[in-house]
């Protein structure tokens, strides 16, 4: 019986401690919020710039490799140019759509300022 009472008291004191401390943790000054917002906007700009830079680099690398491989295949077998051309164009369009998607994400991040 004593063991149950001790567990209940320990549980209630833990809950009350958590509730009491959490109110202090969420209390902030208006200046602290403004400073945090200013810091976040700088990081968002950096994230947007790095995101589009990596997407452009990866897209250009992928398109270059896809075109080089397709041209190499056509050079080795000119009769297969019709079969290679359509998948190559489709692959290039999909690679470009990923870069455009990264551009849209970067624009949305810049809109968070």
PyMOL commands that set and color helices and strands:
alter all, ss='L'
color gray80, all
select helices_A, chain A and resi 2-26+30-76+78-110
alter helices_A, ss='H'
color red, helices_A
deselect
rebuild
show_as cartoon
